[in-house]
Amino acid sequence: MSKYRCPKCRTSITSAKVYDGRFIFQCNNCSISAIVPFSADPDEAYMNFLEQYDNGNVERSKNLETLLEKERIVRSREEIESLLHGNGKDEIVRNTLSSRRDYAVDYKVIDEPAPEAGCDVSDLGIDKTLADTLKEKGITTLFRFQEEAIRKVLDGENLVVVAPTASGKTEAFAIPILHKIANEVERFGSMRSGESDVQAMLVYPTKALARDQLPKIKQLAEPLGIRIAVFDGDTPAKERDLILSQLPDVIVANFDVLHYHLMHRTKFARSIRNVKYLVVDEAHVYTGVFGSNVHYIIKRLRRFSNDLQIIAASATLPNAKEFCEKLFDCEMDLVEGKGRRGKVHFSILFPSLRTQRSLMLELVKTLTSKSHKVISFTNSHIGAELLAFYASKQGVSIKVHRAGLMPNYRKMIEDSFKQGDLMALSSTPTLELGIDIGAVDGVVSSIVPVNRLMQRLGRAARRGQEGYAFLTLGNDPISQYYKNHPDDYLNDFEHAYTDPSNPFVEEYQVLAMACDRPLSIDEADQHKETVKKLVEKDLLTSSNGRFVPNYREAVKFLHELSIRGIGKSVDIILNNRKIGERSLPIAMEELHDGAVYFLAGRRYKVTKLKLDKHPKAEIAPIPQDYPYYTKALTDDWPHIDAVYETKNVFGVAAAYCALHIHKRVIGYVNIEIGSEVAKGKKEMLDSPFEYDFITKGLVFRAPRAIESINSAKDPLYVEMSSYHATEHVVIEGSSMITGGASQDLGGISLGSSGLIFVYDSSVGGNGASKVLFDRLDRAFARGKSILMECPCVSESGCPRCTYSYRCGNNNEYLHKLASLEVFKRVLAGEKTKIIEPMEGEKSLV
């Protein structure tokens, strides 16, 4: 029963929270209703409602439905019918769009034709056996993009093939390569000696995807007498020995294996040194630090194989050619394919009167209750875990699929879903890749760039059935922006990014290169400063005109780090057994003493974090009815080591720099399961966890919010809070401008100085901040729109304008109006200078 009473008839009234922080009060007896401004305290909001009643404002808002529509909290019935434009027969679609808890932003039916037809297989001029095998598989006619790609590969061109999920990219690279190898086999005989070289290497980002694709390629290869095998960390020792004694024509592997065997100079490394064709599938995955390492691994392979032809396959990217040329360090041609199979009902929804997670949960429940198999995509491991946690409590047959879980556990989940034993998967981006998990009827996704969304949507209706796809916007600044500007979302394509100049990656990979084969003087000159550092560390030695590694120490150093994240990892230990890992520095925020950590749908408490030579976090189970999980409280301090580039954006001085970040985890807050808000006092750690790392980032000096500061009772508080809010809005509001890179960024606003730092959260840098630096003008313009269009009137703002779920200060000390003034001054061209370096910084002037 409600504790609030109607001021007119004294009966109980209902209240609901709008997720921009406002509250709705309604009396069902006499129908009076009102929406009151943001307040963290419901009692405070109720007092505001009574004040509105006393002033006569409530009487003018008798119809709640009209009020909700006027405030654009929900759509009117007429607007929903217009959105449906004659497609309102589907019960799931109509009921979802008609919800009185969400705002239906957009709806459309995606019913694209199949990709444009190309030539008949017989007219391609490929090996007759290969052509016959394709026909036996039912492939008699190629798609136009497949034909174009095949002809370019046959002509020896480096190529990137870009096409949607399940459109036939595998055939586009497999057919020409198998044809070329078949000619070699025919010329030299099908049984070549074990000392022969592998002809082609197919590289996949995960072992699971490699093994998933193997049968498809084998079906084409074996009739030609072409031998193909998987060689990775899961290949049994006996099978490895057999592969190395009778080398196949084609090896399926990953870059981790390639990196390891090259630097250890193994028999496998010798066998691939003259590989002719390198296929890199799912190339869009190789962003950030992982991509920087891949860039160097391919350089290392090219030292032995000068005539290497590279064929990359990628999901849709607007900068696929540019990105792949940077990644592979060579010119590449581009072939694009379009089209899909199956009709999909696609809706964009904005959760007005509930959380994004609550909306996603209801969609998963609705679809599975109708016997539809569903994948729900979230962008973080905690998001995937929480969704599965809540859904399973409500009877949904669901499991978590994410990185960090043991491979055999993930495989078991994939098989269960494929066989129909599971109805739903709660996944991070791991299932964006093309692994076959059987028929999928519905996809529910949190916000990602539109081209990545289309990759996710490609999972639905792949077998030709009708499907459902829902983009659920969130309780955050960029989601509110897209609610008001849906066309911008459809044009904000992700631009893949990587940074081969990452100094940690360069040092790591140059040392690995020397382990592969000593560096010549010319090679050392290309990495002069890095080689000098390695010599100073006694990891390299100059000998007879070459640089030779101190092999034992070099390998020890190389084994401490991973090509997928150059920082150290923290092992997660349960009952003296490793069950997962997380990379630093993010591991500190998730695995500090007292943290609640989610793993495979269960929660554990961290009993001890040790950041010594071999970092580890010991965890213990907690009761499943424990009401909280945790969020770390942190503080960061930046130092500028070098300046790469400076510019003025409108009038604001900005620089792209090498940075040194000192991060501390000082405590945490408990977040209540269900309400998703902090409960109780802050818990401060007796001994803060500290971590120093070098990265890259940008810094700019924001203008002062003079009018807000001069009219404030506490001018210093307002000034500092304006910059803190501005930092949040720049990062959160620019997410899609940078291709979702806000996930890879951290931020610091330095007191009242106006200096705002935005940095790559990966050790050494991942390229995300450079993307933001290049598009800072768009980020400033979007930031102003977010603050102006948010209806909240709270001084600090709300989750949909100034808050950040990553904030280490628990979103304290923010000032919305002062931040809006900052953005207005930026766009008006007010000039700033970065002229006062702090202690430990170098001058930017």
C-alpha positions in Angstrom: 0.0 0.0 0.0 1.3 3.5 -0.9 2.4 5.7 2.0 1.4 8.8 0.0 -2.1 10.3 0.1 -4.0 12.3 -2.4 -4.3 16.0 -1.2 -7.8 16.2 -2.7 -9.6 13.0 -1.7 -7.1 11.5 0.8 -7.0 8.0 -0.9 -3.7 6.3 -1.6 -1.9 7.5 -4.7 0.5 5.7 -7.0 4.0 7.0 -7.8 6.5 6.0 -10.6 9.9 7.2 -11.4 10.8 8.6 -14.9 14.4 7.6 -15.6 15.5 11.1 -16.1 14.9 11.4 -12.4 11.4 12.9 -12.3 8.5 11.4 -10.5 4.9 10.8 -11.5 2.1 11.0 -8.9 -1.5 9.9 -9.8 -4.7 9.5 -7.8 -6.8 6.7 -9.4 -9.8 7.9 -7.5 -10.1 11.5 -8.6 -7.7 11.2 -11.5 -5.4 14.2 -10.6 -1.8 13.7 -11.7 1.5 15.6 -12.0 5.1 15.1 -13.0 7.5 16.7 -10.6 11.2 17.6 -11.1 14.2 15.4 -10.4 14.8 14.3 -6.9 16.8 11.5 -5.5 14.4 11.2 -2.6 10.8 10.2 -3.3 9.6 11.9 -0.1 11.1 15.2 -1.4 9.3 14.6 -4.7 6.0 14.0 -2.9 6.4 17.4 -1.1 6.9 19.0 -4.5 3.7 17.4 -5.7 1.7 18.8 -2.7 3.2 22.2 -3.5 2.0 21.9 -7.1 -1.5 21.0 -5.8 -1.6 24.0 -3.4 -0.6 26.3 -6.3 -3.4 24.9 -8.5 -1.1 23.3 -11.1 -2.2 19.7 -10.5 -5.9 20.4 -11.4 -4.8 21.3 -14.9 -3.2 17.9 -15.4 -6.1 15.5 -14.9 -5.4 13.1 -17.7 -2.2 11.1 -17.0 -2.1 9.6 -20.5 -2.2 13.0 -22.1 0.5 14.2 -19.7 2.8 11.3 -20.5 2.4 11.9 -24.2 2.9 15.7 -23.9 6.2 15.1 -22.0 7.2 12.5 -24.7 7.5 9.8 -22.0 5.3 7.5 -24.2 3.9 7.7 -27.7 0.3 8.5 -28.4 -1.8 5.7 -29.9 -2.0 7.6 -33.2 1.8 7.9 -33.4 2.2 4.1 -32.7 -0.3 3.3 -35.5 1.8 5.6 -37.8 5.0 3.8 -36.8 3.4 0.4 -37.6 2.4 1.6 -41.1 0.2 -1.4 -41.7 2.4 -4.0 -40.0 0.5 -4.1 -36.8 -0.8 -7.7 -37.1 2.1 -9.2 -35.2 1.1 -9.5 -31.5 4.6 -9.2 -30.1 5.4 -6.0 -32.1 2.1 -4.3 -31.4 2.2 -5.0 -27.6 5.8 -4.0 -27.3 5.4 -0.7 -29.1 2.2 0.1 -27.2 3.8 -0.3 -23.8 3.0 2.5 -21.4 6.4 2.2 -19.8 8.6 2.9 -22.9 8.9 5.4 -25.7 8.8 3.7 -29.1 11.5 5.5 -31.1 11.3 3.7 -34.4 10.0 0.6 -36.0 10.6 -0.9 -39.4 10.5 -4.3 -41.2 13.9 -5.3 -42.5 13.2 -7.5 -45.6 16.2 -7.1 -47.8 16.6 -9.1 -51.0 19.5 -11.7 -51.1 22.8 -10.3 -52.4 23.0 -9.6 -56.1 23.5 -12.7 -58.2 26.8 -13.3 -60.0 28.0 -15.9 -62.4 27.4 -19.6 -62.6 30.0 -21.7 -60.7 30.9 -23.4 -64.0 31.8 -20.1 -65.6 34.3 -19.1 -62.9 37.2 -21.0 -64.5 38.1 -22.9 -61.2 39.1 -26.5 -60.8 36.4 -28.8 -62.1 36.4 -31.0 -58.9 35.9 -27.9 -56.8 33.1 -26.6 -59.0 31.4 -30.0 -58.8 31.8 -30.1 -55.0 30.1 -26.7 -54.8 27.2 -27.9 -56.9 26.8 -30.9 -54.7 26.4 -28.5 -51.8 23.7 -26.7 -53.7 25.9 -23.7 -54.7 25.4 -23.4 -58.4 25.4 -19.6 -58.7 27.6 -17.2 -56.8 26.6 -13.9 -55.4 28.1 -10.9 -57.3 30.4 -9.9 -54.4 31.7 -13.5 -54.1 32.5 -13.6 -57.8 34.3 -10.3 -57.7 36.3 -11.3 -54.6 37.2 -14.7 -56.1 38.6 -13.1 -59.3 40.6 -10.5 -57.3 42.2 -13.2 -55.1 43.0 -15.4 -58.2 44.7 -12.3 -59.6 46.9 -12.1 -56.5 45.5 -8.9 -55.0 45.4 -8.2 -51.2 41.7 -7.9 -50.4 39.2 -7.1 -47.7 35.7 -8.6 -48.2 33.0 -6.8 -46.3 29.5 -8.4 -46.0 26.8 -9.1 -43.5 26.6 -12.2 -41.2 25.9 -15.5 -43.0 26.2 -13.9 -46.5 28.9 -16.2 -47.8 32.2 -14.5 -47.0 33.8 -17.9 -46.3 33.2 -19.1 -49.8 34.5 -15.8 -51.2 38.0 -16.5 -49.8 38.0 -20.3 -49.6 37.2 -21.0 -53.3 40.1 -19.1 -54.9 42.7 -20.2 -52.3 41.7 -23.9 -52.6 41.8 -23.6 -56.4 45.3 -22.2 -56.3 46.5 -24.9 -53.8 44.9 -27.6 -55.9 47.0 -26.5 -58.9 50.1 -26.8 -56.6 49.0 -30.3 -55.4 48.4 -31.5 -58.9 51.8 -30.1 -60.0 53.9 -31.6 -57.2 51.7 -34.6 -56.1 49.2 -34.9 -53.3 51.6 -36.6 -50.9 54.3 -34.1 -50.2 57.0 -34.7 -47.7 56.7 -33.6 -44.1 59.4 -31.0 -44.7 57.2 -29.1 -47.2 55.7 -25.8 -46.2 52.1 -25.0 -45.4 50.5 -23.2 -48.3 47.8 -21.2 -46.6 46.9 -20.1 -43.0 43.4 -19.2 -42.0 43.3 -17.1 -38.8 40.3 -16.7 -36.6 40.0 -14.5 -33.4 38.8 -17.4 -31.3 39.5 -21.2 -31.1 35.7 -21.8 -31.0 35.1 -19.9 -34.3 38.0 -21.7 -36.0 36.6 -25.1 -35.1 33.1 -24.0 -36.1 34.3 -23.0 -39.6 36.6 -26.0 -40.2 33.9 -28.5 -41.4 32.6 -26.0 -44.0 36.1 -25.5 -45.5 37.0 -29.3 -45.2 33.9 -30.1 -47.4 35.5 -28.1 -50.2 39.1 -29.1 -49.6 39.1 -32.9 -49.2 37.7 -33.8 -52.7 40.7 -31.9 -54.0 43.2 -33.9 -52.0 43.9 -30.8 -50.0 44.7 -31.5 -46.3 43.5 -29.0 -43.7 44.0 -29.1 -39.9 43.4 -27.0 -36.8 46.6 -26.1 -34.8 45.9 -24.2 -31.6 46.1 -24.4 -27.8 43.4 -27.1 -27.7 45.0 -29.4 -30.2 46.1 -32.6 -28.4 49.8 -33.4 -28.3 49.5 -36.6 -30.4 47.5 -34.7 -33.0 50.1 -31.9 -33.0 52.9 -34.4 -33.6 51.0 -35.9 -36.5 50.3 -32.5 -38.1 54.0 -31.6 -37.8 55.2 -34.9 -39.3 52.8 -34.7 -42.3 52.2 -31.0 -42.8 48.7 -30.1 -44.2 48.3 -27.7 -47.1 46.1 -25.4 -44.9 46.5 -24.6 -41.2 43.6 -23.1 -39.2 45.0 -21.1 -36.2 44.9 -17.9 -34.3 47.4 -15.1 -33.8 48.2 -16.3 -30.2 49.6 -19.5 -31.7 51.4 -17.7 -34.5 53.0 -15.3 -32.0 54.1 -18.1 -29.6 55.6 -20.4 -32.2 57.5 -17.7 -34.1 59.3 -16.5 -31.0 60.1 -20.1 -29.9 61.4 -21.0 -33.3 59.5 -24.3 -33.3 59.0 -26.8 -36.1 55.6 -25.3 -36.6 57.2 -21.8 -37.1 59.6 -23.2 -39.7 56.7 -24.9 -41.6 54.7 -21.6 -42.0 57.6 -19.4 -42.9 56.8 -19.6 -46.6 53.0 -19.5 -46.3 51.6 -17.9 -49.5 48.1 -17.0 -48.4 47.0 -15.5 -45.1 43.2 -15.2 -44.5 42.2 -13.1 -41.5 38.5 -13.6 -40.8 36.4 -11.3 -38.6 39.1 -8.6 -39.1 36.9 -5.9 -37.4 37.7 -7.7 -34.1 41.4 -6.6 -34.2 40.9 -3.1 -32.8 42.7 -1.5 -29.9 45.7 -3.2 -28.3 44.9 -6.6 -29.9 45.1 -5.0 -33.3 48.4 -3.3 -32.5 49.9 -6.7 -31.7 48.4 -8.3 -34.8 50.0 -5.6 -36.9 53.5 -6.6 -35.6 52.8 -10.3 -35.8 52.1 -10.0 -39.5 55.2 -7.9 -39.9 57.2 -10.7 -38.3 55.6 -13.3 -40.6 56.5 -11.2 -43.6 60.2 -11.3 -42.6 60.1 -15.0 -43.8 57.3 -14.8 -46.4 57.9 -11.9 -48.7 55.2 -12.8 -51.2 52.4 -13.1 -48.6 48.9 -12.4 -50.0 46.5 -11.2 -47.4 42.7 -11.7 -47.7 40.6 -10.3 -44.8 36.9 -10.8 -44.2 34.9 -8.3 -42.0 31.5 -7.3 -40.9 30.3 -4.0 -42.2 32.7 -1.1 -41.4 32.6 2.3 -43.1 36.4 2.4 -42.9 37.2 -1.2 -43.6 39.8 -0.5 -46.3 41.6 2.2 -44.4 41.5 0.1 -41.1 42.8 -3.1 -42.8 45.6 -1.2 -44.6 46.7 0.2 -41.3 46.4 -3.2 -39.6 48.2 -5.2 -42.3 50.6 -2.4 -43.5 49.8 -2.9 -47.2 47.5 -1.6 -49.9 44.2 -3.6 -50.1 41.3 -3.7 -52.5 37.7 -3.7 -51.2 34.8 -5.8 -52.2 31.4 -5.3 -50.5 28.3 -7.5 -50.3 24.8 -6.5 -49.2 21.6 -8.3 -48.5 20.3 -10.9 -46.0 18.0 -13.8 -45.5 14.7 -13.7 -43.6 12.3 -10.9 -42.6 13.0 -9.2 -39.3 10.7 -6.8 -37.3 13.1 -4.2 -35.9 12.2 -1.8 -33.1 14.1 0.9 -31.2 12.8 1.4 -27.7 13.6 4.0 -25.0 12.8 2.9 -21.4 11.0 5.9 -19.9 9.6 4.4 -16.7 12.0 1.6 -16.0 15.6 0.7 -16.5 17.2 -0.6 -19.7 17.8 -3.9 -18.0 14.1 -4.2 -17.0 13.1 -3.6 -20.6 15.6 -6.1 -21.9 14.4 -8.7 -19.4 10.8 -8.3 -20.4 11.6 -8.6 -24.1 13.6 -11.8 -23.4 10.7 -13.2 -21.3 8.1 -12.3 -24.0 10.0 -13.9 -26.8 10.9 -17.1 -25.0 7.3 -17.5 -23.7 6.3 -17.7 -27.4 8.9 -20.4 -27.9 11.3 -18.1 -29.7 15.1 -18.6 -29.2 16.8 -15.4 -28.2 20.2 -13.8 -27.8 20.4 -10.8 -25.6 23.5 -8.7 -26.2 25.0 -6.3 -23.5 28.3 -4.5 -23.7 29.9 -5.5 -20.4 30.4 -8.7 -18.5 28.5 -7.3 -15.5 25.5 -6.4 -17.8 25.4 -9.9 -19.2 25.7 -11.5 -15.8 22.9 -9.3 -14.2 20.5 -9.9 -17.0 20.9 -13.7 -16.8 20.7 -13.4 -13.0 17.3 -11.7 -13.1 15.9 -13.7 -16.0 16.7 -17.1 -14.4 15.0 -16.0 -11.2 11.9 -15.4 -13.3 12.0 -18.9 -14.9 13.7 -18.1 -18.2 16.0 -20.9 -19.5 19.1 -18.7 -19.9 22.9 -18.9 -19.5 25.7 -16.3 -19.8 28.2 -16.3 -22.7 31.2 -14.0 -22.4 35.0 -13.9 -22.4 36.6 -14.8 -19.2 34.6 -18.0 -18.8 36.4 -21.3 -19.3 36.3 -22.5 -23.0 34.6 -25.9 -22.2 31.9 -24.1 -20.3 31.2 -21.8 -23.2 31.1 -24.7 -25.7 28.6 -26.6 -23.4 26.4 -23.5 -23.5 26.6 -23.1 -27.3 25.7 -26.8 -27.8 22.8 -26.5 -25.3 21.3 -23.5 -27.2 21.9 -25.1 -30.6 20.1 -28.3 -29.5 17.2 -26.3 -27.9 17.9 -27.2 -24.3 18.4 -23.5 -23.6 16.0 -20.8 -24.9 18.1 -17.7 -24.3 21.7 -16.6 -24.1 22.9 -13.4 -22.3 26.0 -12.5 -24.2 28.7 -9.8 -24.4 30.0 -9.1 -28.0 31.5 -12.7 -28.1 28.5 -14.0 -30.1 28.7 -11.2 -32.7 31.2 -13.5 -34.5 30.0 -16.0 -37.0 29.9 -19.1 -34.9 27.0 -21.4 -35.7 24.7 -21.7 -32.7 21.7 -22.8 -34.6 18.4 -21.1 -35.3 17.8 -17.7 -33.6 14.4 -16.1 -33.7 15.0 -12.9 -31.7 17.9 -10.5 -30.8 17.7 -8.0 -28.0 20.6 -5.6 -27.9 21.8 -2.7 -25.8 23.2 0.3 -27.6 26.1 -0.2 -30.0 27.0 1.6 -33.3 24.5 0.8 -36.0 26.8 -1.3 -38.1 27.6 -3.5 -35.1 23.9 -3.7 -34.4 23.3 -5.0 -37.9 25.9 -7.6 -37.2 24.0 -8.7 -34.2 20.7 -8.5 -36.0 22.2 -10.8 -38.6 21.8 -13.5 -36.0 18.0 -13.4 -36.3 16.1 -15.3 -39.0 19.2 -16.7 -40.7 17.2 -19.8 -41.6 14.6 -17.8 -43.5 12.0 -17.6 -40.7 10.6 -14.3 -39.5 12.5 -12.8 -36.7 12.5 -10.0 -34.1 15.2 -7.5 -33.2 15.1 -4.9 -30.5 17.5 -2.1 -29.8 17.0 -1.0 -26.2 18.4 2.5 -25.5 19.7 3.0 -22.0 19.5 5.4 -19.1 22.4 7.4 -20.3 23.3 10.6 -22.2 23.8 9.1 -25.7 20.5 7.1 -25.5 18.5 10.3 -24.7 20.2 12.0 -27.6 19.2 9.2 -30.0 15.7 9.2 -28.7 15.5 12.8 -29.9 17.6 12.3 -33.0 17.0 8.7 -34.3 18.3 9.5 -37.8 21.7 10.4 -36.3 21.9 6.9 -34.8 21.3 5.3 -38.2 24.2 7.4 -39.6 26.7 7.0 -36.7 28.7 4.1 -38.1 31.6 2.6 -36.1 35.1 3.4 -37.3 37.5 0.6 -36.3 40.6 1.9 -34.7 44.0 0.6 -33.6 47.3 2.2 -32.7 50.5 0.4 -33.9 52.6 3.1 -32.3 51.6 1.9 -28.8 55.1 2.0 -27.1 54.4 -1.0 -25.0 53.3 -3.1 -27.9 56.2 -2.0 -30.0 58.7 -2.9 -27.3 57.0 -6.2 -26.7 56.8 -7.1 -30.4 60.3 -5.9 -31.4 61.7 -8.2 -28.7 59.5 -11.0 -30.0 60.8 -10.2 -33.5 64.4 -10.6 -32.3 63.5 -13.9 -30.8 62.1 -15.1 -34.1 65.3 -14.1 -35.8 68.0 -11.6 -34.8 67.4 -8.0 -35.9 69.5 -6.6 -38.8 70.9 -3.1 -38.5 68.3 -1.8 -40.9 65.5 -3.4 -38.9 66.9 -2.0 -35.7 67.0 1.5 -37.2 63.3 1.3 -37.9 62.7 1.0 -34.1 65.7 2.9 -32.9 64.3 4.1 -29.5 62.7 0.8 -28.7 65.9 -1.2 -29.5 67.8 1.3 -27.2 65.4 0.6 -24.3 65.6 -3.2 -24.8 69.4 -3.0 -24.8 69.3 -0.9 -21.6 67.1 -3.6 -20.0 69.7 -6.3 -21.1 67.0 -8.0 -23.2 68.9 -7.3 -26.5 72.6 -7.4 -27.2 74.5 -6.1 -30.3 76.6 -8.9 -31.8 78.3 -9.1 -35.3 76.1 -6.4 -36.8 72.8 -7.8 -35.5 70.8 -7.4 -32.3 70.4 -10.8 -30.5 68.0 -11.4 -27.6 69.1 -12.5 -24.2 66.8 -15.4 -25.0 66.0 -16.8 -21.5 65.1 -13.4 -20.0 63.4 -12.2 -23.2 61.0 -15.2 -23.3 60.3 -14.8 -19.5 59.4 -11.2 -20.2 57.2 -12.1 -23.2 55.3 -14.8 -21.3 54.2 -12.3 -18.7 52.0 -10.4 -21.1 49.2 -11.2 -23.5 48.7 -10.0 -27.1 45.1 -9.4 -26.3 45.8 -6.9 -23.6 49.3 -5.7 -23.0 48.9 -5.1 -19.3 49.2 -7.9 -16.7 46.2 -10.0 -15.8 44.8 -10.9 -12.4 44.0 -14.6 -12.0 40.7 -15.3 -10.3 41.1 -18.1 -7.8 38.3 -20.2 -6.2 39.2 -23.1 -3.9 42.9 -22.9 -5.0 41.9 -23.3 -8.7 42.0 -20.7 -11.4 38.5 -20.1 -12.9 39.0 -16.9 -14.8 41.1 -13.7 -15.3 40.7 -10.0 -15.8 43.3 -7.5 -17.2 44.7 -4.6 -15.3 43.9 -1.8 -14.7 40.1 -2.7 -14.9 40.7 -5.7 -12.7 41.5 -3.4 -9.7 38.0 -1.9 -9.9 36.2 -5.3 -10.1 38.4 -7.5 -7.9 39.4 -5.2 -4.9 39.0 -6.6 -1.4 35.3 -6.8 -0.6 34.1 -6.6 -4.2 31.2 -8.7 -5.4 32.1 -10.4 -8.6 29.8 -12.1 -11.1 30.9 -15.2 -12.9 28.7 -17.5 -15.0 25.5 -16.4 -13.3 26.8 -16.7 -9.7 28.2 -14.0 -7.3 31.3 -14.2 -5.3 33.0 -12.0 -2.8 36.7 -11.1 -3.2 38.5 -12.1 0.0 41.9 -10.9 -1.0 43.5 -9.1 -4.0 47.3 -9.4 -4.4 49.0 -7.2 -6.9 52.5 -8.7 -6.7 54.6 -10.3 -9.4 51.8 -12.8 -10.2 48.5 -10.9 -9.4 45.6 -12.9 -8.2 42.2 -12.4 -6.5 40.9 -15.0 -4.2 37.1 -15.3 -4.1 34.5 -17.1 -2.1 30.8 -17.9 -2.8 28.1 -15.7 -1.2 24.4 -16.6 -0.7 22.3 -16.1 -3.8 19.9 -13.9 -1.9 22.7 -11.5 -0.9 21.1 -8.1 -1.9 24.1 -6.2 -3.3 26.8 -6.0 -5.8 29.6 -3.4 -5.7 31.0 -0.4 -7.6 34.5 0.9 -7.0 35.4 4.4 -5.9 38.5 5.6 -7.6 40.7 8.6 -8.2 43.2 9.1 -11.0 46.0 11.6 -11.6 47.5 12.3 -15.0 51.0 13.4 -16.0 51.9 14.5 -19.6 55.0 12.7 -20.9 55.0 14.0 -24.5 52.7 15.9 -26.9 52.0 14.5 -30.3 49.6 17.0 -31.8 47.8 20.2 -30.9 44.8 22.0 -32.4 42.0 24.5 -31.6 38.5 23.1 -31.6 36.2 26.1 -32.2 38.4 28.2 -29.8 39.3 25.5 -27.3 43.0 24.5 -27.0 43.4 20.7 -27.2 46.3 18.3 -27.4 46.9 14.6 -28.1 49.6 13.3 -25.7 51.5 10.4 -24.1 50.2 10.2 -20.5 51.2 8.6 -17.3 48.1 7.7 -15.2 48.3 6.9 -11.4 45.1 5.1 -10.5 43.9 4.3 -7.0 40.9 2.3 -5.8 40.0 3.9 -2.5 36.7 2.2 -1.6 33.4 1.0 -3.0 29.6 1.4 -2.7 27.0 -1.3 -2.5 24.5 -1.3 -5.3 21.1 -2.9 -4.4 20.0 -5.6 -6.7 16.7 -4.5 -8.2 16.8 -0.8 -7.4 20.3 -0.4 -9.0 21.1 2.5 -6.6 23.8 2.8 -4.0 22.7 1.8 -0.5 24.3 2.7 2.8 27.5 4.6 3.4 30.7 4.3 1.3 33.1 1.6 2.3 36.6 2.9 2.3 39.6 0.5 2.0 42.2 0.4 4.8 44.9 0.3 2.1 44.0 1.7 -1.3 45.1 -0.4 -4.3 47.4 1.6 -6.6 48.5 1.1 -10.2 50.6 3.2 -12.5 50.4 2.8 -16.3 51.4 4.7 -19.4 48.8 5.3 -22.1 47.7 8.0 -24.6 44.9 10.5 -24.5 43.8 14.0 -25.1 43.6 17.1 -22.9 41.7 20.3 -23.4 41.0 23.4 -21.3 37.3 24.2 -21.1 36.0 27.7 -20.7 34.8 29.0 -17.4 31.0 29.0 -16.7 31.2 32.6 -15.6 27.5 33.4 -15.2 26.9 30.2 -13.2 30.0 30.8 -11.0 29.2 34.4 -10.3 25.6 33.7 -9.2 26.6 30.7 -7.0 26.8 30.6 -3.2 29.8 28.4 -3.6 31.6 29.5 -6.7 34.5 27.0 -6.4 32.1 24.1 -6.0 30.2 25.2 -9.1 33.3 25.6 -11.2 34.8 22.2 -10.3 31.4 20.5 -10.7 30.9 22.1 -14.2 34.2 20.6 -15.4 33.4 17.2 -13.9 30.0 17.1 -15.6 31.6 18.3 -18.9 34.1 15.4 -18.8 31.2 12.9 -18.4 29.2 14.4 -21.2 32.1 14.5 -23.6 32.9 10.8 -23.0 29.4 9.4 -22.7 27.8 11.6 -25.4 30.5 10.9 -28.0 30.2 7.1 -27.7 28.8 6.5 -31.1 30.8 9.2 -32.8 33.9 7.2 -31.9 32.4 3.9 -32.7 31.5 3.0 -29.2 35.0 3.8 -28.0 33.7 5.3 -24.7 34.0 1.7 -23.3 37.7 2.0 -23.9 38.2 5.5 -22.3 38.7 7.0 -18.9 38.4 10.6 -17.9 39.8 13.1 -15.3 38.8 16.7 -14.7 41.4 18.5 -12.6 39.6 20.7 -10.0 39.0 24.2 -11.0 41.8 24.3 -13.6 39.5 23.6 -16.5 41.9 20.9 -17.7 40.0 17.8 -18.8 41.8 14.6 -19.7 40.3 11.7 -21.7 42.6 8.7 -22.0 42.8 5.2 -23.4 42.0 2.7 -20.6 44.4 0.1 -22.0 48.1 0.1 -21.0 50.1 1.8 -23.7 46.9 3.1 -25.5 44.4 1.5 -27.9 43.6 4.3 -30.3 40.2 5.2 -28.9 41.2 8.7 -27.6 42.8 9.5 -31.0 39.4 8.9 -32.7 37.8 11.3 -30.1 40.5 13.9 -30.6 40.0 13.8 -34.4 36.2 14.3 -33.9 36.2 16.6 -30.8 34.1 19.2 -32.6 31.2 16.8 -33.1 31.5 15.6 -29.5 31.2 19.2 -28.2 28.2 19.9 -30.4 26.5 16.7 -29.3 27.2 17.4 -25.6 25.4 20.7 -25.8 22.4 19.0 -27.4 22.3 16.4 -24.6 22.2 18.9 -21.8 19.7 21.3 -23.5 17.3 18.5 -24.4 17.2 16.7 -21.1 14.0 17.7 -19.2 15.5 17.2 -15.8 15.8 20.4 -13.6 18.1 19.0 -11.0 21.3 21.0 -10.3 23.4 17.9 -10.7 21.6 16.6 -13.8 20.5 13.0 -14.1 21.5 9.6 -15.5 20.4 10.8 -18.9 22.6 13.8 -19.2 25.5 14.2 -16.7 25.8 10.8 -14.9 28.3 8.1 -15.9 28.1 4.6 -14.7 31.9 4.4 -14.8 32.3 7.5 -12.5 34.8 6.8 -9.7 33.2 9.4 -7.5 29.8 7.8 -7.6 28.5 10.7 -9.7 29.0 13.3 -7.0 29.9 16.9 -7.6 28.2 17.6 -10.9 26.5 20.8 -12.1 24.3 20.6 -15.2 23.6 24.2 -15.9 27.2 25.3 -15.4 28.3 22.5 -17.8 25.7 23.6 -20.3 27.2 27.1 -20.1 30.7 25.6 -20.7 29.4 23.9 -23.9 27.7 27.0 -25.1 30.9 29.0 -24.7 32.9 26.3 -26.5 30.5 26.4 -29.5 30.5 30.2 -29.4 34.2 30.1 -30.1 35.6 31.3 -26.8 39.3 30.8 -26.8 41.3 28.9 -24.2 45.0 28.1 -23.8 46.8 25.3 -22.1 49.6 27.3 -20.5 49.9 26.2 -16.9 51.6 22.8 -16.6 51.1 21.1 -13.3 53.8 19.5 -11.2 55.3 16.6 -13.2 53.9 17.7 -16.5 55.7 19.1 -19.5 54.5 22.3 -21.0 52.1 22.1 -23.9 53.1 25.4 -25.4 
